[in-house]
Amino acid sequence: MNILLTGATGFIGLHLAARLFRNNHHVFAIVRSNSDEQRVLTLQDYATVVRFDGGYQTLRHIIRETKPFIVIHEAIVTGK
């Protein structure tokens, strides 16, 4: 099953991506352009990384291309 996951570079998101991968799901992880690159590299073991620029059109394109069965939203915005 295709799963679209936000927040995948966070602690919970990364572990969730790994678990979903081990359960034979195809995970598409949306990551922001300013995401920690080390975490993105780790994430690539479990998911297809999809870069997100914050635009509505980009999000529409991602959803259209990945055709997710479910979307899991784990992302947050911090004060950084």
PLY file of the C-alpha trace (Angstrom):
ply
format ascii 1.0
element vertex 80
property float x
property float y
property float z
element edge 79
property int vertex1
property int vertex2
end_header
0.00 0.00 0.00
1.26 3.52 -0.78
1.53 5.70 2.31
2.32 9.40 2.27
4.10 10.45 5.47
4.89 13.94 6.71
7.29 14.52 9.59
9.36 11.51 8.62
12.66 13.10 9.64
11.45 13.45 13.24
11.93 10.80 15.90
8.46 9.28 15.63
8.23 9.72 11.87
11.54 7.99 11.19
10.61 5.00 13.35
7.15 4.87 11.79
8.64 4.90 8.27
10.93 2.02 9.21
8.04 0.00 10.69
5.82 0.60 7.66
8.68 -0.43 5.36
9.21 -3.65 7.33
5.48 -4.32 6.93
5.88 -4.13 3.14
4.29 -0.73 2.59
5.68 1.76 0.10
6.34 4.93 2.07
6.64 8.32 0.40
8.16 10.73 2.88
7.58 14.43 2.32
10.56 16.44 3.55
11.08 20.17 3.61
14.04 21.77 1.87
15.55 22.69 5.25
15.28 19.17 6.72
18.33 17.68 8.45
20.23 15.98 5.61
21.62 13.25 7.89
18.09 12.24 8.83
17.04 12.36 5.17
19.88 9.99 4.29
18.77 7.57 7.03
15.17 7.86 5.87
16.12 6.83 2.33
16.66 3.28 3.62
12.92 3.02 4.32
11.11 5.48 2.08
11.06 7.34 -1.18
11.97 10.88 -0.21
9.87 13.59 -1.82
11.07 17.19 -1.49
8.42 19.78 -0.66
8.87 23.51 -1.28
5.76 24.54 0.67
3.64 25.28 -2.37
0.10 24.11 -2.92
0.81 23.08 -6.52
3.76 20.97 -5.41
1.60 19.21 -2.84
-1.05 18.53 -5.46
1.61 17.08 -7.76
3.00 14.86 -4.98
-0.43 13.44 -4.17
-1.26 12.89 -7.83
2.06 11.09 -8.47
2.24 8.95 -5.31
-1.44 7.95 -5.23
-1.45 7.31 -1.47
-3.98 4.99 0.12
-3.48 6.86 3.38
-1.76 10.05 4.55
-0.12 10.15 7.97
0.59 13.68 9.14
3.36 13.83 11.77
4.95 17.14 10.75
5.20 20.15 13.02
6.55 23.64 12.59
9.15 24.72 15.10
10.44 28.18 15.91
13.70 27.60 14.04
0 1
1 2
2 3
3 4
4 5
5 6
6 7
7 8
8 9
9 10
10 11
11 12
12 13
13 14
14 15
15 16
16 17
17 18
18 19
19 20
20 21
21 22
22 23
23 24
24 25
25 26
26 27
27 28
28 29
29 30
30 31
31 32
32 33
33 34
34 35
35 36
36 37
37 38
38 39
39 40
40 41
41 42
42 43
43 44
44 45
45 46
46 47
47 48
48 49
49 50
50 51
51 52
52 53
53 54
54 55
55 56
56 57
57 58
58 59
59 60
60 61
61 62
62 63
63 64
64 65
65 66
66 67
67 68
68 69
69 70
70 71
71 72
72 73
73 74
74 75
75 76
76 77
77 78
78 79
